[in-house]
Amino acid sequence: MRAVRRFIDDPAAQYGFRSVPATYEDAEKITGFRLDRRINYAITQEGEVEQESWCTLDCSGCSCGCEGGCSCGQPARCSECGYTGKQRHHFGFPPSPPDRKDS
């Protein structure tokens, strides 16, 4: 299910902020245009709307390439990827206004 999340300051939370549900209407008031309901959005602590996305990259923590099955001293699991060799990175970027139809 697609959703909008708002990040708010919370000193008691682990990272100093937490995520609470928001509505597409809240985000549209900030952007000034209608948002695509098929996409996830986040309202940042600064009050900006970001479209959420992700990419998969190679892990930077797996150095020996043995996948944990040798005696090279690697821990049982890589702390970055769990020896999958891949990491998913999440990021946000400004949403684009919809294209206008010329009549």
C-alpha positions, 0 to 999 in steps of 0.5 A: 500500500502506498503511503505518505509519512511525516518525520517529526523530532522526538528526542526519546526516539533512537535517532532523534526523530520518528515517522508518523502517518500523513495524508496525500492531501497534507503533502499536496498542500506543501507542493502546490500540485497533485501527487501521484497516488502510486508513489510513496512520499515523505514529509521531512522535518524541514517541511519538504516533500520528497518522493521515496526511492531506493537502489541496490548496490554492492556491499562495501563491507565484504572484503575477502569474497569468501562469503564467510566460509573460510578461515580468513577471520571474517565474522559469521555475518557481514554487518552491512549485508549479511553476506548477500553482497548487496545493500539496498539504499533508500533516498528521497528526491523532490517530486515532479509536477504532473505534465499539463494537458494542452487543450 
